[in-house]
Amino acid sequence: MIRSVTSHDNSMPRHPVLTRRAPAFACALVLTTAACGGGSVAEIIDAGTGHDAARSPDATTPSDASTGRSFVSNTPSATVSYVGAAPSLVLVSSNLRQDPSAVGVFQQWLGEIKNTGTTTACLVEIVASFESSAGAPLALFDTFADAESYMGSGSPLSTPCIAPGEIGSVYDNAFVTAEVSIADIGKIAVQITHLEPRDLVLAPHAPLVTSHVAPVFSGFGVTGTFTGRGGTIHNISLDAYVHDATGLVTDWLFAADLDPLAPGQVVAFTTVSTPTSFSEYRQYTDFTDGAQSVRAFADRSPAAAPDPAIAGPAAARRQHREAVAARAARAAPPALR
């Protein structure tokens, strides 16, 4: 599914989603086998080098915090503090972006969370408050982590979960009236909540994904194929998080295909683009089990989930994704909408 997003106060800051998103956004909503595509996770190819990603969302094994790198961010003066007890989920990457747009400054926040504990964490929600050294609020983000897909009995919806030692990626955005001074950010106060799976297991029908970096529109994106396996799925989306050489997450790219994907069937996908070439990225898939007819992703309700504790956060996550995608589209110049 495409990014559903829990609405935030649009007056609060968030990292900017690019101007070239608009045409690509339309492509991501209705993908064709040739022009756009659909995406999933299982085997990934980066610049000709493939590896099995069935157990990992790493698309190109980024040389970042997952391999022991310390915290990386674009706010060098900021320290990270956690609300509550010492967490088993920690922020290992943070990038606050700010771009002008036709409707104000478009802020985007990208980051990564690592599970340093011993149990799998699902539907991870992170609230990050960017503050001055004196504690004055400067920006606020509230979003859910994208991660490897799990499934539970009774619900057709995939659920993102971060296994011990693994990484989840986060993205949020908003429109604000003025940029925040990066130099003024002295602290990032973080609160992370999650659910521990009950009957959730690695999604057996997660599509096999092959992907690589390629020229897309006037920039660069991720392109490849979904291959169905195990059972039919639909409402498939792929989220790709671009990394730079330091391990910092620099952009969020996405693609989606709402049509059913049967076992053995192959469908092509292409994400939206980013202006600068890259070689490292993580990718994750999201989908619904079954072959029901296509419907708007806004209608995808988690009401069938057997566990009410999962149903509520799952619904909030999907609404949040939708709001984020809508703001990204608004941030594009009118000529590109």
NORZI-V475821 format. One record per residue. RES is the residue in one small letter. OMEGA is omega in whole degrees, -180 to 180 (none if undefined). D_CENTER is the distance of its C-alpha to the mean C-alpha in Angstrom with 1 decimal. Layout:
# NORZI-V475821
res=<RES:RES>
omega=<OMEGA:OMEGA>
d_center=<D_CENTER:D_CENTER>
This chain:
# NORZI-V475821
res=<m:i:r:s:v:t:s:h:d:n:s:m:p:r:h:p:v:l:t:r:r:a:p:a:f:a:c:a:l:v:l:t:t:a:a:c:g:g:g:s:v:a:e:i:i:d:a:g:t:g:h:d:a:a:r:s:p:d:a:t:t:p:s:d:a:s:t:g:r:s:f:v:s:n:t:p:s:a:t:v:s:y:v:g:a:a:p:s:l:v:l:v:s:s:n:l:r:q:d:p:s:a:v:g:v:f:q:q:w:l:g:e:i:k:n:t:g:t:t:t:a:c:l:v:e:i:v:a:s:f:e:s:s:a:g:a:p:l:a:l:f:d:t:f:a:d:a:e:s:y:m:g:s:g:s:p:l:s:t:p:c:i:a:p:g:e:i:g:s:v:y:d:n:a:f:v:t:a:e:v:s:i:a:d:i:g:k:i:a:v:q:i:t:h:l:e:p:r:d:l:v:l:a:p:h:a:p:l:v:t:s:h:v:a:p:v:f:s:g:f:g:v:t:g:t:f:t:g:r:g:g:t:i:h:n:i:s:l:d:a:y:v:h:d:a:t:g:l:v:t:d:w:l:f:a:a:d:l:d:p:l:a:p:g:q:v:v:a:f:t:t:v:s:t:p:t:s:f:s:e:y:r:q:y:t:d:f:t:d:g:a:q:s:v:r:a:f:a:d:r:s:p:a:a:a:p:d:p:a:i:a:g:p:a:a:a:r:r:q:h:r:e:a:v:a:a:r:a:a:r:a:a:p:p:a:l:r>
omega=<-180:-173:175:-174:179:-176:172:171:-177:176:179:-176:172:-173:-170:175:-164:-179:-177:-175:-169:-180:-180:180:178:179:-177:-179:180:-175:174:-178:-177:-171:-178:177:178:-176:-179:-175:174:176:-175:180:178:177:176:-179:-176:172:-178:180:-178:-179:-176:177:-179:180:-177:-180:-180:180:-174:-175:-179:179:175:179:178:-177:179:-179:174:176:-170:-179:-173:172:-179:175:-176:177:179:-176:178:-173:170:174:-174:177:-178:179:-179:-180:178:-179:-179:-179:175:176:-178:-177:179:178:-180:-180:177:176:177:179:178:178:177:176:180:-179:-176:180:179:-180:-177:180:-177:178:-179:173:-178:180:177:-173:173:179:180:178:179:-179:180:-180:-179:179:179:-173:180:-179:167:-176:-179:-175:173:178:176:-179:176:179:180:-173:174:-178:180:-180:179:179:178:180:-177:-176:169:-178:-177:178:174:180:177:174:178:-176:-178:179:172:176:179:-179:-178:-177:-178:-176:171:179:-171:172:-177:176:180:174:174:-174:174:179:-178:177:175:-174:-177:-178:178:-177:173:-178:167:-177:176:178:-179:174:179:-176:-180:-179:-177:180:178:179:-179:-178:166:172:-179:177:174:-178:-178:177:176:-177:-177:172:176:176:179:-180:-176:177:171:-174:-179:-175:179:176:-173:-180:177:179:-177:174:180:176:-175:-176:177:177:-178:177:-179:179:-179:179:180:175:173:180:168:-172:173:-171:-172:178:-180:-180:-179:178:171:177:-178:176:177:-176:176:177:176:-176:-179:-176:-179:174:-177:-177:177:-178:-176:-176:176:-175:-178:-178:-177:-176:180:179:178:-175:-179:178:179:178:179:180:-178:176:179:179:-180:-180:179:-180:180:178:178:179:180:-177:-180:176:-179:-177:-177:-177:none>
d_center=<11.1:9.8:7.7:10.1:10.6:13.2:15.6:16.6:19.8:19.3:21.9:19.7:18.0:14.5:13.2:14.3:12.6:15.2:18.3:18.0:15.1:17.6:19.4:16.3:14.8:18.0:17.7:14.3:15.9:18.9:18.6:21.9:22.6:23.9:22.3:18.7:17.5:15.2:13.1:12.8:13.1:16.5:18.2:16.8:19.1:18.8:21.7:23.9:23.1:21.6:20.8:20.2:16.6:17.6:17.2:14.4:10.9:12.5:13.1:15.7:16.4:15.5:18.5:16.8:17.0:16.6:20.0:21.6:20.8:21.3:19.2:18.2:17.6:19.1:21.1:23.8:26.0:23.6:23.9:21.4:23.0:22.0:23.2:25.2:26.1:24.9:21.4:20.4:16.8:16.8:14.9:15.4:13.7:13.6:13.8:15.2:15.7:18.3:19.5:22.3:22.0:24.5:23.7:23.4:21.4:17.7:15.8:12.3:11.0:8.8:9.5:9.8:11.7:14.3:16.4:19.9:21.6:23.3:21.5:18.2:16.0:14.2:12.3:11.8:12.2:12.7:15.1:15.9:19.1:20.2:24.0:27.1:29.4:31.5:28.7:28.4:24.9:23.3:19.7:17.7:14.1:13.1:9.6:8.2:6.5:4.5:7.7:10.7:12.2:15.4:18.0:21.0:24.3:24.9:21.4:20.0:16.3:14.0:12.8:10.1:12.4:12.9:16.4:18.9:18.4:14.8:11.7:8.3:5.7:5.4:5.7:8.8:11.8:15.5:18.9:21.6:25.2:25.4:23.6:23.5:25.5:23.4:26.7:27.2:24.2:25.9:23.7:20.2:20.9:18.2:18.3:16.2:16.9:16.2:18.1:19.9:20.1:23.5:23.8:20.2:20.2:18.1:17.6:20.7:19.8:16.4:17.1:18.1:16.1:17.9:16.4:17.6:17.4:19.7:21.0:19.3:21.2:22.4:19.8:17.7:14.8:14.0:16.4:17.7:18.5:17.7:20.7:21.4:22.8:24.4:24.1:23.1:19.7:18.4:15.7:13.4:10.1:8.3:5.1:6.8:6.8:10.5:13.0:16.5:19.6:19.4:16.1:14.5:11.0:12.2:9.9:6.8:8.2:8.2:11.1:12.6:16.0:17.6:20.7:21.8:21.5:24.5:25.1:26.1:24.9:23.1:20.9:19.8:16.5:15.7:12.6:13.3:14.9:15.1:18.7:19.0:19.3:17.3:17.7:15.0:11.4:9.2:8.0:7.3:9.1:9.8:13.5:16.7:19.9:23.0:24.3:24.8:25.1:22.3:21.6:19.3:15.9:17.1:19.8:17.9:19.4:18.9:22.6:23.6:21.9:24.9:23.8:23.7:21.9:18.8:19.4:19.1:15.8:14.4:15.8:14.6:10.9:11.5:13.6:11.2:8.7:11.9:13.2:10.4:10.9:14.6:14.8:13.2:16.0:18.6:18.0:19.3:23.1:25.2:26.4:23.0:22.1>
